[in-house]
Structures are given as C-alpha cells and as structure tokens.
Amino acid sequence: MEKKTSAFKKLNQLLVMTSKTLLDTFLSDAGEQRLEKRTTKEIHDKLQQAAIHKSLVVLQLKTEKVDRFETIAGKVVGNNVGKDQVVLKMQSDQQQLRIIPIEKIEKISTLTPEGESDKLIR
C-alpha cells in the first residue's frame, strides 16, 4: 500500500509541476518570444547560407495591409548578413539595392546555382 501512495504522490507532483509550467507558458509571452527569436535566427542562418552560396533568394514580406504581401527576388549582397536586416540586390533591376528588416520576412525560398532549392516559413 505504501508503494501505491508513493507512486500517487509522485504522479500528483508531476501533474502539478506540468500544470504550473503549462499555465505559466500560456499566460506569459515568453514562449512566443522564444519561438520568434528561434525563427528569426533560422531565417538569418538561411540568408547567411544564401549569401555564401550566391543563391537566388525569393522573399515574401509582411506589409501594413492585412491580407496583402509583397514578394521580391534577388541575391544577398556580401557574405555577411546583418543582425537585424539583409541587403538584397534586386533581380528585376541589378542596380537597385534594398534593405529588408529580417522581422518582416514571412517566407524565404532559395535556389543555389547548382539548382538545389529550399524553403522556410515563419
């Protein structure tokens, strides 16, 4: 009987700890902020790889209009991507450079010169 009581106590403690953790995550935005930071880091890494491989990059950007988005294509300028933004040489006009904040990027697709493609969606 003692073993059952001990097992129930352990199970009860586990449920209480799990409930507290879930409730804390639900009520705080820390979980969302961690996820957003991780996603931004993945996008930054993907852009860094595209710069190194001189890949064609297609970006879908957030706009102020709720149901609209902007799609642009080009190559990342230089071999280093900034912490908060990326500079893109537009495919449509080779003379035009565009500075894009990483937080505005919703979707990224890359195409290497060898023909390999990859996608990442926020």
Biopython code that builds the backbone (N, CA, C, O; Angstrom):
import numpy as np
from Bio.PDB.StructureBuilder import StructureBuilder

atoms = [
    (1, "MET", "N", (0.812, -1.192, 0.000)),
    (1, "MET", "CA", (0.000, 0.000, 0.000)),
    (1, "MET", "C", (0.858, 1.260, 0.000)),
    (1, "MET", "O", (0.496, 2.274, -0.596)),
    (2, "GLU", "N", (2.020, 1.179, 0.688)),
    (2, "GLU", "CA", (2.921, 2.312, 0.744)),
    (2, "GLU", "C", (3.449, 2.666, -0.637)),
    (2, "GLU", "O", (3.606, 3.842, -0.963)),
    (3, "LYS", "N", (3.726, 1.635, -1.461)),
    (3, "LYS", "CA", (4.240, 1.875, -2.803)),
    (3, "LYS", "C", (3.212, 2.613, -3.650)),
    (3, "LYS", "O", (3.565, 3.504, -4.422)),
    (4, "LYS", "N", (1.919, 2.238, -3.503)),
    (4, "LYS", "CA", (0.869, 2.915, -4.257)),
    (4, "LYS", "C", (0.761, 4.373, -3.838)),
    (4, "LYS", "O", (0.619, 5.251, -4.689)),
    (5, "THR", "N", (0.827, 4.643, -2.548)),
    (5, "THR", "CA", (0.744, 6.005, -2.043)),
    (5, "THR", "C", (1.929, 6.823, -2.553)),
    (5, "THR", "O", (1.760, 7.973, -2.956)),
    (6, "SER", "N", (3.105, 6.246, -2.536)),
    (6, "SER", "CA", (4.304, 6.928, -3.018)),
    (6, "SER", "C", (4.190, 7.202, -4.521)),
    (6, "SER", "O", (4.558, 8.278, -4.991)),
    (7, "ALA", "N", (3.684, 6.236, -5.258)),
    (7, "ALA", "CA", (3.506, 6.416, -6.703)),
    (7, "ALA", "C", (2.478, 7.508, -6.984)),
    (7, "ALA", "O", (2.657, 8.314, -7.897)),
    (8, "PHE", "N", (1.403, 7.534, -6.200)),
    (8, "PHE", "CA", (0.388, 8.571, -6.373)),
    (8, "PHE", "C", (0.950, 9.948, -6.042)),
    (8, "PHE", "O", (0.632, 10.926, -6.718)),
    (9, "LYS", "N", (1.781, 10.032, -5.009)),
    (9, "LYS", "CA", (2.390, 11.314, -4.652)),
    (9, "LYS", "C", (3.291, 11.812, -5.780)),
    (9, "LYS", "O", (3.260, 12.989, -6.139)),
    (10, "LYS", "N", (4.089, 10.906, -6.332)),
    (10, "LYS", "CA", (4.977, 11.288, -7.431)),
    (10, "LYS", "C", (4.181, 11.726, -8.650)),
    (10, "LYS", "O", (4.519, 12.714, -9.302)),
    (11, "LEU", "N", (3.124, 10.988, -8.953)),
    (11, "LEU", "CA", (2.272, 11.338, -10.084)),
    (11, "LEU", "C", (1.596, 12.684, -9.847)),
    (11, "LEU", "O", (1.502, 13.502, -10.762)),
    (12, "ASN", "N", (1.134, 12.912, -8.640)),
    (12, "ASN", "CA", (0.496, 14.177, -8.283)),
    (12, "ASN", "C", (1.489, 15.331, -8.427)),
    (12, "ASN", "O", (1.142, 16.378, -8.973)),
    (13, "GLN", "N", (2.710, 15.152, -7.946)),
    (13, "GLN", "CA", (3.735, 16.194, -8.063)),
    (13, "GLN", "C", (4.040, 16.482, -9.539)),
    (13, "GLN", "O", (4.187, 17.639, -9.933)),
    (14, "LEU", "N", (4.130, 15.446, -10.329)),
    (14, "LEU", "CA", (4.401, 15.617, -11.763)),
    (14, "LEU", "C", (3.275, 16.397, -12.438)),
    (14, "LEU", "O", (3.531, 17.299, -13.236)),
    (15, "LEU", "N", (2.038, 16.053, -12.119)),
    (15, "LEU", "CA", (0.896, 16.762, -12.694)),
    (15, "LEU", "C", (0.868, 18.223, -12.267)),
    (15, "LEU", "O", (0.574, 19.099, -13.081)),
    (16, "VAL", "N", (1.166, 18.494, -11.017)),
    (16, "VAL", "CA", (1.175, 19.867, -10.522)),
    (16, "VAL", "C", (2.268, 20.662, -11.210)),
    (16, "VAL", "O", (2.028, 21.793, -11.633)),
    (17, "MET", "N", (3.477, 20.093, -11.335)),
    (17, "MET", "CA", (4.581, 20.799, -11.989)),
    (17, "MET", "C", (4.266, 21.056, -13.461)),
    (17, "MET", "O", (4.530, 22.142, -13.976)),
    (18, "THR", "N", (3.702, 20.056, -14.134)),
    (18, "THR", "CA", (3.350, 20.209, -15.542)),
    (18, "THR", "C", (2.274, 21.268, -15.717)),
    (18, "THR", "O", (2.351, 22.091, -16.629)),
    (19, "SER", "N", (1.282, 21.251, -14.854)),
    (19, "SER", "CA", (0.204, 22.238, -14.929)),
    (19, "SER", "C", (0.736, 23.648, -14.706)),
    (19, "SER", "O", (0.352, 24.580, -15.413)),
    (20, "LYS", "N", (1.617, 23.804, -13.728)),
    (20, "LYS", "CA", (2.196, 25.129, -13.470)),
    (20, "LYS", "C", (2.997, 25.610, -14.666)),
    (20, "LYS", "O", (2.904, 26.775, -15.053)),
    (21, "THR", "N", (3.782, 24.718, -15.250)),
    (21, "THR", "CA", (4.605, 25.092, -16.402)),
    (21, "THR", "C", (3.729, 25.475, -17.589)),
    (21, "THR", "O", (3.983, 26.483, -18.249)),
    (22, "LEU", "N", (2.705, 24.681, -17.862)),
    (22, "LEU", "CA", (1.812, 24.978, -18.975)),
    (22, "LEU", "C", (1.060, 26.287, -18.745)),
    (22, "LEU", "O", (0.918, 27.092, -19.665)),
    (23, "LEU", "N", (0.589, 26.496, -17.544)),
    (23, "LEU", "CA", (-0.133, 27.717, -17.227)),
    (23, "LEU", "C", (0.783, 28.937, -17.337)),
    (23, "LEU", "O", (0.383, 29.979, -17.855)),
    (24, "ASP", "N", (2.004, 28.797, -16.850)),
    (24, "ASP", "CA", (2.959, 29.907, -16.942)),
    (24, "ASP", "C", (3.264, 30.227, -18.403)),
    (24, "ASP", "O", (3.309, 31.396, -18.785)),
    (25, "THR", "N", (3.471, 29.209, -19.213)),
    (25, "THR", "CA", (3.750, 29.422, -20.628)),
    (25, "THR", "C", (2.544, 30.026, -21.331)),
    (25, "THR", "O", (2.694, 30.881, -22.204)),
    (26, "PHE", "N", (1.357, 29.586, -20.957)),
    (26, "PHE", "CA", (0.139, 30.096, -21.571)),
    (26, "PHE", "C", (-0.088, 31.558, -21.226)),
    (26, "PHE", "O", (-0.476, 32.349, -22.085)),
    (27, "LEU", "N", (0.150, 31.914, -19.985)),
    (27, "LEU", "CA", (-0.118, 33.276, -19.533)),
    (27, "LEU", "C", (0.982, 34.265, -19.904)),
    (27, "LEU", "O", (0.713, 35.458, -20.049)),
    (28, "SER", "N", (2.186, 33.799, -20.056)),
    (28, "SER", "CA", (3.275, 34.713, -20.392)),
    (28, "SER", "C", (3.589, 34.620, -21.881)),
    (28, "SER", "O", (3.292, 33.618, -22.531)),
    (29, "ASP", "N", (4.180, 35.658, -22.395)),
    (29, "ASP", "CA", (4.564, 35.680, -23.797)),
    (29, "ASP", "C", (5.981, 35.174, -23.999)),
    (29, "ASP", "O", (6.506, 35.228, -25.111)),
    (30, "ALA", "N", (6.599, 34.688, -22.948)),
    (30, "ALA", "CA", (7.983, 34.230, -23.043)),
    (30, "ALA", "C", (8.103, 33.087, -24.054)),
    (30, "ALA", "O", (9.073, 33.033, -24.809)),
    (31, "GLY", "N", (7.147, 32.190, -24.076)),
    (31, "GLY", "CA", (7.181, 31.075, -25.020)),
    (31, "GLY", "C", (7.115, 31.561, -26.460)),
    (31, "GLY", "O", (7.850, 31.082, -27.323)),
    (32, "GLU", "N", (6.230, 32.513, -26.706)),
    (32, "GLU", "CA", (6.114, 33.079, -28.050)),
    (32, "GLU", "C", (7.369, 33.838, -28.430)),
    (32, "GLU", "O", (7.820, 33.765, -29.574)),
    (33, "GLN", "N", (7.934, 34.561, -27.488)),
    (33, "GLN", "CA", (9.151, 35.319, -27.775)),
    (33, "GLN", "C", (10.312, 34.397, -28.091)),
    (33, "GLN", "O", (11.106, 34.685, -28.987)),
    (34, "ARG", "N", (10.422, 33.286, -27.362)),
    (34, "ARG", "CA", (11.489, 32.321, -27.652)),
    (34, "ARG", "C", (11.303, 31.723, -29.037)),
    (34, "ARG", "O", (12.269, 31.568, -29.785)),
    (35, "LEU", "N", (10.071, 31.388, -29.378)),
    (35, "LEU", "CA", (9.792, 30.823, -30.695)),
    (35, "LEU", "C", (10.104, 31.835, -31.799)),
    (35, "LEU", "O", (10.664, 31.475, -32.835)),
    (36, "GLU", "N", (9.745, 33.088, -31.578)),
    (36, "GLU", "CA", (10.017, 34.143, -32.558)),
    (36, "GLU", "C", (11.521, 34.349, -32.729)),
    (36, "GLU", "O", (11.997, 34.505, -33.853)),
    (37, "LYS", "N", (12.268, 34.351, -31.637)),
    (37, "LYS", "CA", (13.719, 34.502, -31.716)),
    (37, "LYS", "C", (14.353, 33.335, -32.461)),
    (37, "LYS", "O", (15.274, 33.524, -33.256)),
    (38, "ARG", "N", (13.857, 32.131, -32.201)),
    (38, "ARG", "CA", (14.404, 30.946, -32.874)),
    (38, "ARG", "C", (14.114, 31.003, -34.372)),
    (38, "ARG", "O", (14.982, 30.683, -35.183)),
    (39, "THR", "N", (12.907, 31.404, -34.741)),
    (39, "THR", "CA", (12.541, 31.524, -36.144)),
    (39, "THR", "C", (13.371, 32.597, -36.839)),
    (39, "THR", "O", (13.838, 32.400, -37.960)),
    (40, "THR", "N", (13.551, 33.730, -36.172)),
    (40, "THR", "CA", (14.370, 34.801, -36.735)),
    (40, "THR", "C", (15.805, 34.327, -36.927)),
    (40, "THR", "O", (16.433, 34.656, -37.933)),
    (41, "LYS", "N", (16.323, 33.569, -35.989)),
    (41, "LYS", "CA", (17.680, 33.017, -36.103)),
    (41, "LYS", "C", (17.767, 32.061, -37.292)),
    (41, "LYS", "O", (18.749, 32.089, -38.034)),
    (42, "GLU", "N", (16.755, 31.218, -37.480)),
    (42, "GLU", "CA", (16.747, 30.292, -38.621)),
    (42, "GLU", "C", (16.727, 31.057, -39.944)),
    (42, "GLU", "O", (17.423, 30.682, -40.887)),
    (43, "ILE", "N", (15.935, 32.124, -40.017)),
    (43, "ILE", "CA", (15.881, 32.938, -41.232)),
    (43, "ILE", "C", (17.240, 33.602, -41.464)),
    (43, "ILE", "O", (17.734, 33.631, -42.591)),
    (44, "HIS", "N", (17.836, 34.129, -40.406)),
    (44, "HIS", "CA", (19.162, 34.750, -40.520)),
    (44, "HIS", "C", (20.185, 33.736, -41.041)),
    (44, "HIS", "O", (20.974, 34.052, -41.932)),
    (45, "ASP", "N", (20.172, 32.525, -40.489)),
    (45, "ASP", "CA", (21.105, 31.489, -40.931)),
    (45, "ASP", "C", (20.868, 31.108, -42.394)),
    (45, "ASP", "O", (21.818, 30.902, -43.150)),
    (46, "LYS", "N", (19.605, 31.017, -42.783)),
    (46, "LYS", "CA", (19.269, 30.672, -44.167)),
    (46, "LYS", "C", (19.774, 31.760, -45.119)),
    (46, "LYS", "O", (20.311, 31.448, -46.182)),
    (47, "LEU", "N", (19.607, 33.024, -44.751)),
    (47, "LEU", "CA", (20.106, 34.128, -45.569)),
    (47, "LEU", "C", (21.630, 34.132, -45.622)),
    (47, "LEU", "O", (22.217, 34.443, -46.659)),
    (48, "GLN", "N", (22.267, 33.790, -44.513)),
    (48, "GLN", "CA", (23.729, 33.719, -44.479)),
    (48, "GLN", "C", (24.226, 32.637, -45.446)),
    (48, "GLN", "O", (25.184, 32.855, -46.187)),
    (49, "GLN", "N", (23.574, 31.482, -45.434)),
    (49, "GLN", "CA", (23.944, 30.406, -46.355)),
    (49, "GLN", "C", (23.713, 30.815, -47.808)),
    (49, "GLN", "O", (24.512, 30.490, -48.686)),
    (50, "ALA", "N", (22.616, 31.531, -48.053)),
    (50, "ALA", "CA", (22.328, 32.003, -49.408)),
    (50, "ALA", "C", (23.404, 32.977, -49.877)),
    (50, "ALA", "O", (23.788, 32.963, -51.047)),
    (51, "ALA", "N", (23.890, 33.820, -48.975)),
    (51, "ALA", "CA", (24.947, 34.773, -49.323)),
    (51, "ALA", "C", (26.238, 34.039, -49.664)),
    (51, "ALA", "O", (26.914, 34.384, -50.633)),
    (52, "ILE", "N", (26.575, 33.040, -48.878)),
    (52, "ILE", "CA", (27.813, 32.292, -49.101)),
    (52, "ILE", "C", (27.762, 31.543, -50.433)),
    (52, "ILE", "O", (28.744, 31.525, -51.175)),
    (53, "HIS", "N", (26.620, 30.926, -50.736)),
    (53, "HIS", "CA", (26.478, 30.119, -51.963)),
    (53, "HIS", "C", (26.047, 30.938, -53.176)),
    (53, "HIS", "O", (25.892, 30.399, -54.272)),
    (54, "LYS", "N", (25.853, 32.255, -52.974)),
    (54, "LYS", "CA", (25.397, 33.147, -54.049)),
    (54, "LYS", "C", (24.091, 32.635, -54.677)),
    (54, "LYS", "O", (23.940, 32.585, -55.898)),
    (55, "SER", "N", (23.171, 32.263, -53.807)),
    (55, "SER", "CA", (21.880, 31.718, -54.220)),
    (55, "SER", "C", (20.889, 32.829, -54.546)),
    (55, "SER", "O", (20.975, 33.937, -54.016)),
    (56, "LEU", "N", (19.950, 32.510, -55.429)),
    (56, "LEU", "CA", (18.820, 33.387, -55.699)),
    (56, "LEU", "C", (17.862, 33.254, -54.519)),
    (56, "LEU", "O", (17.565, 32.143, -54.079)),
    (57, "VAL", "N", (17.384, 34.372, -54.013)),
    (57, "VAL", "CA", (16.511, 34.372, -52.843)),
    (57, "VAL", "C", (15.182, 35.005, -53.226)),
    (57, "VAL", "O", (15.148, 36.076, -53.830)),
    (58, "VAL", "N", (14.086, 34.338, -52.871)),
    (58, "VAL", "CA", (12.751, 34.897, -53.054)),
    (58, "VAL", "C", (12.159, 35.061, -51.665)),
    (58, "VAL", "O", (12.066, 34.101, -50.901)),
    (59, "LEU", "N", (11.756, 36.297, -51.340)),
    (59, "LEU", "CA", (11.226, 36.608, -50.016)),
    (59, "LEU", "C", (9.776, 37.043, -50.108)),
    (59, "LEU", "O", (9.399, 37.808, -50.996)),
    (60, "GLN", "N", (8.981, 36.558, -49.197)),
    (60, "GLN", "CA", (7.616, 37.047, -49.040)),
    (60, "GLN", "C", (7.618, 37.899, -47.787)),
    (60, "GLN", "O", (7.944, 37.418, -46.701)),
    (61, "LEU", "N", (7.253, 39.167, -47.935)),
    (61, "LEU", "CA", (7.345, 40.128, -46.843)),
    (61, "LEU", "C", (5.977, 40.518, -46.312)),
    (61, "LEU", "O", (5.000, 40.567, -47.059)),
    (62, "LYS", "N", (5.914, 40.799, -45.007)),
    (62, "LYS", "CA", (4.710, 41.353, -44.398)),
    (62, "LYS", "C", (4.562, 42.792, -44.861)),
    (62, "LYS", "O", (5.551, 43.502, -45.043)),
    (63, "THR", "N", (3.338, 43.210, -45.049)),
    (63, "THR", "CA", (3.075, 44.617, -45.353)),
    (63, "THR", "C", (2.056, 45.135, -44.350)),
    (63, "THR", "O", (1.505, 44.369, -43.559)),
    (64, "GLU", "N", (1.812, 46.426, -44.386)),
    (64, "GLU", "CA", (0.869, 47.023, -43.456)),
    (64, "GLU", "C", (-0.565, 46.571, -43.739)),
    (64, "GLU", "O", (-1.394, 46.527, -42.830)),
    (65, "LYS", "N", (-0.853, 46.240, -44.985)),
    (65, "LYS", "CA", (-2.175, 45.736, -45.324)),
    (65, "LYS", "C", (-2.287, 44.300, -44.824)),
    (65, "LYS", "O", (-1.379, 43.491, -45.016)),
    (66, "VAL", "N", (-3.391, 43.998, -44.192)),
    (66, "VAL", "CA", (-3.552, 42.710, -43.520)),
    (66, "VAL", "C", (-3.543, 41.538, -44.498)),
    (66, "VAL", "O", (-2.854, 40.547, -44.255)),
    (67, "ASP", "N", (-4.277, 41.626, -45.576)),
    (67, "ASP", "CA", (-4.430, 40.474, -46.461)),
    (67, "ASP", "C", (-3.529, 40.546, -47.689)),
    (67, "ASP", "O", (-3.756, 39.824, -48.659)),
    (68, "ARG", "N", (-2.519, 41.398, -47.663)),
    (68, "ARG", "CA", (-1.612, 41.524, -48.798)),
    (68, "ARG", "C", (-0.186, 41.222, -48.352)),
    (68, "ARG", "O", (0.156, 41.367, -47.178)),
    (69, "PHE", "N", (0.623, 40.809, -49.288)),
    (69, "PHE", "CA", (2.032, 40.609, -49.017)),
    (69, "PHE", "C", (2.822, 41.021, -50.249)),
    (69, "PHE", "O", (2.263, 41.200, -51.331)),
    (70, "GLU", "N", (4.105, 41.166, -50.072)),
    (70, "GLU", "CA", (4.986, 41.579, -51.160)),
    (70, "GLU", "C", (6.005, 40.472, -51.389)),
    (70, "GLU", "O", (6.554, 39.917, -50.437)),
    (71, "THR", "N", (6.252, 40.157, -52.644)),
    (71, "THR", "CA", (7.242, 39.148, -52.989)),
    (71, "THR", "C", (8.354, 39.819, -53.779)),
    (71, "THR", "O", (8.102, 40.538, -54.745)),
    (72, "ILE", "N", (9.590, 39.573, -53.352)),
    (72, "ILE", "CA", (10.739, 40.130, -54.064)),
    (72, "ILE", "C", (11.770, 39.030, -54.287)),
    (72, "ILE", "O", (11.814, 38.046, -53.548)),
    (73, "ALA", "N", (12.593, 39.208, -55.307)),
    (73, "ALA", "CA", (13.624, 38.228, -55.627)),
    (73, "ALA", "C", (14.935, 38.944, -55.879)),
    (73, "ALA", "O", (14.958, 40.069, -56.379)),
    (74, "GLY", "N", (16.017, 38.287, -55.530)),
    (74, "GLY", "CA", (17.337, 38.852, -55.759)),
    (74, "GLY", "C", (18.405, 38.027, -55.078)),
    (74, "GLY", "O", (18.166, 36.894, -54.660)),
    (75, "LYS", "N", (19.589, 38.609, -54.970)),
    (75, "LYS", "CA", (20.716, 37.941, -54.321)),
    (75, "LYS", "C", (21.178, 38.777, -53.141)),
    (75, "LYS", "O", (21.145, 40.007, -53.184)),
    (76, "VAL", "N", (21.606, 38.099, -52.092)),
    (76, "VAL", "CA", (22.100, 38.766, -50.902)),
    (76, "VAL", "C", (23.445, 39.409, -51.232)),
    (76, "VAL", "O", (24.320, 38.769, -51.815)),
    (77, "VAL", "N", (23.603, 40.678, -50.855)),
    (77, "VAL", "CA", (24.835, 41.415, -51.123)),
    (77, "VAL", "C", (25.848, 41.089, -50.035)),
    (77, "VAL", "O", (25.524, 41.137, -48.849)),
    (78, "GLY", "N", (27.075, 40.757, -50.434)),
    (78, "GLY", "CA", (28.140, 40.449, -49.480)),
    (78, "GLY", "C", (27.989, 39.053, -48.913)),
    (78, "GLY", "O", (27.027, 38.347, -49.213)),
    (79, "ASN", "N", (28.955, 38.660, -48.085)),
    (79, "ASN", "CA", (28.915, 37.331, -47.486)),
    (79, "ASN", "C", (28.403, 37.340, -46.053)),
    (79, "ASN", "O", (28.260, 36.281, -45.442)),
    (80, "ASN", "N", (28.129, 38.509, -45.514)),
    (80, "ASN", "CA", (27.628, 38.609, -44.149)),
    (80, "ASN", "C", (26.263, 39.274, -44.127)),
    (80, "ASN", "O", (26.047, 40.315, -44.749)),
    (81, "VAL", "N", (25.353, 38.653, -43.401)),
    (81, "VAL", "CA", (24.015, 39.206, -43.220)),
    (81, "VAL", "C", (24.012, 39.925, -41.881)),
    (81, "VAL", "O", (24.501, 39.391, -40.886)),
    (82, "GLY", "N", (23.456, 41.144, -41.853)),
    (82, "GLY", "CA", (23.378, 41.897, -40.608)),
    (82, "GLY", "C", (22.495, 41.200, -39.586)),
    (82, "GLY", "O", (21.738, 40.288, -39.919)),
    (83, "LYS", "N", (22.599, 41.638, -38.349)),
    (83, "LYS", "CA", (21.825, 41.025, -37.271)),
    (83, "LYS", "C", (20.327, 41.231, -37.459)),
    (83, "LYS", "O", (19.544, 40.307, -37.239)),
    (84, "ASP", "N", (19.919, 42.440, -37.867)),
    (84, "ASP", "CA", (18.502, 42.766, -37.949)),
    (84, "ASP", "C", (17.989, 42.972, -39.368)),
    (84, "ASP", "O", (16.782, 43.090, -39.578)),
    (85, "GLN", "N", (18.894, 43.018, -40.345)),
    (85, "GLN", "CA", (18.453, 43.313, -41.708)),
    (85, "GLN", "C", (19.370, 42.653, -42.721)),
    (85, "GLN", "O", (20.479, 42.224, -42.403)),
    (86, "VAL", "N", (18.877, 42.585, -43.950)),
    (86, "VAL", "CA", (19.628, 41.997, -45.050)),
    (86, "VAL", "C", (19.557, 42.964, -46.235)),
    (86, "VAL", "O", (18.547, 43.637, -46.438)),
    (87, "VAL", "N", (20.637, 43.024, -47.008)),
    (87, "VAL", "CA", (20.669, 43.858, -48.208)),
    (87, "VAL", "C", (20.546, 42.922, -49.400)),
    (87, "VAL", "O", (21.314, 41.971, -49.548)),
    (88, "LEU", "N", (19.564, 43.213, -50.247)),
    (88, "LEU", "CA", (19.275, 42.359, -51.400)),
    (88, "LEU", "C", (19.479, 43.147, -52.684)),
    (88, "LEU", "O", (18.994, 44.271, -52.813)),
    (89, "LYS", "N", (20.200, 42.553, -53.640)),
    (89, "LYS", "CA", (20.346, 43.135, -54.973)),
    (89, "LYS", "C", (19.201, 42.563, -55.793)),
    (89, "LYS", "O", (19.134, 41.356, -56.025)),
    (90, "MET", "N", (18.314, 43.426, -56.224)),
    (90, "MET", "CA", (17.084, 43.001, -56.876)),
    (90, "MET", "C", (17.373, 42.306, -58.208)),
    (90, "MET", "O", (18.269, 42.711, -58.948)),
    (91, "GLN", "N", (16.608, 41.265, -58.499)),
    (91, "GLN", "CA", (16.767, 40.547, -59.750)),
    (91, "GLN", "C", (16.189, 41.351, -60.915)),
    (91, "GLN", "O", (16.715, 41.294, -62.026)),
    (92, "SER", "N", (15.127, 42.087, -60.671)),
    (92, "SER", "CA", (14.473, 42.845, -61.735)),
    (92, "SER", "C", (15.306, 44.040, -62.188)),
    (92, "SER", "O", (15.267, 44.414, -63.361)),
    (93, "ASP", "N", (16.056, 44.640, -61.272)),
    (93, "ASP", "CA", (16.903, 45.789, -61.590)),
    (93, "ASP", "C", (18.225, 45.605, -60.857)),
    (93, "ASP", "O", (18.304, 45.830, -59.649)),
    (94, "GLN", "N", (19.256, 45.200, -61.577)),
    (94, "GLN", "CA", (20.545, 44.882, -60.971)),
    (94, "GLN", "C", (21.192, 46.081, -60.276)),
    (94, "GLN", "O", (22.075, 45.899, -59.438)),
    (95, "GLN", "N", (20.772, 47.288, -60.606)),
    (95, "GLN", "CA", (21.338, 48.487, -59.987)),
    (95, "GLN", "C", (20.658, 48.832, -58.668)),
    (95, "GLN", "O", (21.165, 49.658, -57.909)),
    (96, "GLN", "N", (19.530, 48.216, -58.391)),
    (96, "GLN", "CA", (18.752, 48.553, -57.204)),
    (96, "GLN", "C", (19.111, 47.629, -56.040)),
    (96, "GLN", "O", (19.126, 46.406, -56.180)),
    (97, "LEU", "N", (19.398, 48.234, -54.898)),
    (97, "LEU", "CA", (19.621, 47.501, -53.658)),
    (97, "LEU", "C", (18.470, 47.803, -52.712)),
    (97, "LEU", "O", (17.924, 48.907, -52.707)),
    (98, "ARG", "N", (18.112, 46.814, -51.916)),
    (98, "ARG", "CA", (17.010, 47.012, -50.977)),
    (98, "ARG", "C", (17.412, 46.466, -49.616)),
    (98, "ARG", "O", (17.902, 45.342, -49.508)),
    (99, "ILE", "N", (17.203, 47.259, -48.589)),
    (99, "ILE", "CA", (17.480, 46.842, -47.218)),
    (99, "ILE", "C", (16.164, 46.340, -46.618)),
    (99, "ILE", "O", (15.167, 47.061, -46.591)),
    (100, "ILE", "N", (16.177, 45.104, -46.144)),
    (100, "ILE", "CA", (14.952, 44.467, -45.652)),
    (100, "ILE", "C", (15.154, 44.043, -44.198)),
    (100, "ILE", "O", (16.098, 43.310, -43.903)),
    (101, "PRO", "N", (14.287, 44.488, -43.282)),
    (101, "PRO", "CA", (14.357, 44.006, -41.896)),
    (101, "PRO", "C", (13.984, 42.517, -41.844)),
    (101, "PRO", "O", (13.016, 42.093, -42.474)),
    (102, "ILE", "N", (14.749, 41.745, -41.101)),
    (102, "ILE", "CA", (14.517, 40.298, -41.023)),
    (102, "ILE", "C", (13.157, 39.991, -40.409)),
    (102, "ILE", "O", (12.538, 38.990, -40.770)),
    (103, "GLU", "N", (12.676, 40.827, -39.487)),
    (103, "GLU", "CA", (11.379, 40.550, -38.854)),
    (103, "GLU", "C", (10.206, 40.687, -39.825)),
    (103, "GLU", "O", (9.113, 40.202, -39.532)),
    (104, "LYS", "N", (10.408, 41.338, -40.975)),
    (104, "LYS", "CA", (9.344, 41.489, -41.972)),
    (104, "LYS", "C", (9.233, 40.272, -42.891)),
    (104, "LYS", "O", (8.262, 40.149, -43.638)),
    (105, "ILE", "N", (10.220, 39.372, -42.843)),
    (105, "ILE", "CA", (10.235, 38.213, -43.740)),
    (105, "ILE", "C", (9.303, 37.130, -43.207)),
    (105, "ILE", "O", (9.463, 36.655, -42.083)),
    (106, "GLU", "N", (8.333, 36.751, -44.024)),
    (106, "GLU", "CA", (7.392, 35.681, -43.665)),
    (106, "GLU", "C", (7.826, 34.334, -44.237)),
    (106, "GLU", "O", (7.669, 33.298, -43.591)),
    (107, "LYS", "N", (8.367, 34.356, -45.438)),
    (107, "LYS", "CA", (8.713, 33.125, -46.135)),
    (107, "LYS", "C", (9.965, 33.380, -46.957)),
    (107, "LYS", "O", (10.120, 34.442, -47.559)),
    (108, "ILE", "N", (10.858, 32.399, -46.977)),
    (108, "ILE", "CA", (12.073, 32.524, -47.761)),
    (108, "ILE", "C", (12.269, 31.253, -48.585)),
    (108, "ILE", "O", (12.142, 30.139, -48.076)),
    (109, "SER", "N", (12.577, 31.441, -49.852)),
    (109, "SER", "CA", (12.906, 30.331, -50.746)),
    (109, "SER", "C", (14.255, 30.645, -51.376)),
    (109, "SER", "O", (14.510, 31.776, -51.788)),
    (110, "THR", "N", (15.114, 29.636, -51.448)),
    (110, "THR", "CA", (16.430, 29.839, -52.049)),
    (110, "THR", "C", (16.640, 28.845, -53.183)),
    (110, "THR", "O", (16.117, 27.731, -53.166)),
    (111, "LEU", "N", (17.417, 29.277, -54.163)),
    (111, "LEU", "CA", (17.785, 28.432, -55.294)),
    (111, "LEU", "C", (19.277, 28.630, -55.533)),
    (111, "LEU", "O", (19.710, 29.719, -55.912)),
    (112, "THR", "N", (20.066, 27.572, -55.311)),
    (112, "THR", "CA", (21.506, 27.663, -55.498)),
    (112, "THR", "C", (21.836, 27.610, -56.988)),
    (112, "THR", "O", (21.006, 27.179, -57.790)),
    (113, "PRO", "N", (23.039, 28.044, -57.364)),
    (113, "PRO", "CA", (23.435, 27.941, -58.774)),
    (113, "PRO", "C", (23.425, 26.497, -59.294)),
    (113, "PRO", "O", (23.300, 26.273, -60.498)),
    (114, "GLU", "N", (23.555, 25.532, -58.401)),
    (114, "GLU", "CA", (23.514, 24.114, -58.800)),
    (114, "GLU", "C", (22.094, 23.601, -59.000)),
    (114, "GLU", "O", (21.910, 22.482, -59.480)),
    (115, "GLY", "N", (21.084, 24.393, -58.641)),
    (115, "GLY", "CA", (19.698, 24.021, -58.851)),
    (115, "GLY", "C", (19.003, 23.465, -57.632)),
    (115, "GLY", "O", (17.868, 23.002, -57.745)),
    (116, "GLU", "N", (19.638, 23.490, -56.460)),
    (116, "GLU", "CA", (19.008, 22.986, -55.242)),
    (116, "GLU", "C", (18.121, 24.086, -54.657)),
    (116, "GLU", "O", (18.525, 25.247, -54.586)),
    (117, "SER", "N", (16.924, 23.718, -54.244)),
    (117, "SER", "CA", (16.016, 24.712, -53.670)),
    (117, "SER", "C", (15.670, 24.343, -52.229)),
    (117, "SER", "O", (15.750, 23.182, -51.827)),
    (118, "ASP", "N", (15.287, 25.355, -51.473)),
    (118, "ASP", "CA", (14.942, 25.169, -50.074)),
    (118, "ASP", "C", (13.964, 26.254, -49.665)),
    (118, "ASP", "O", (14.013, 27.365, -50.194)),
    (119, "LYS", "N", (13.063, 25.943, -48.714)),
    (119, "LYS", "CA", (12.068, 26.901, -48.241)),
    (119, "LYS", "C", (12.065, 26.944, -46.731)),
    (119, "LYS", "O", (12.403, 25.965, -46.065)),
    (120, "LEU", "N", (11.676, 28.100, -46.194)),
    (120, "LEU", "CA", (11.490, 28.259, -44.760)),
    (120, "LEU", "C", (10.323, 29.224, -44.564)),
    (120, "LEU", "O", (10.290, 30.312, -45.139)),
    (121, "ILE", "N", (9.375, 28.801, -43.745)),
    (121, "ILE", "CA", (8.185, 29.607, -43.491)),
    (121, "ILE", "C", (8.132, 29.953, -42.012)),
    (121, "ILE", "O", (8.340, 29.093, -41.156)),
    (122, "ARG", "N", (7.851, 31.220, -41.716)),
    (122, "ARG", "CA", (7.755, 31.672, -40.321)),
    (122, "ARG", "C", (6.474, 31.161, -39.723)),
    (122, "ARG", "O", (6.191, 31.424, -38.554)),
]
sb = StructureBuilder()
sb.init_structure("model")
sb.init_model(0)
sb.init_chain("A")
sb.init_seg("    ")
for serial, (resi, resn, name, xyz) in enumerate(atoms, 1):
    if name == "N":
        sb.init_residue(resn, " ", resi, " ")
    sb.init_atom(name, np.array(xyz, "f"), 0.0, 1.0, " ", f" {name:<3s}", serial, name[0])
structure = sb.get_structure()
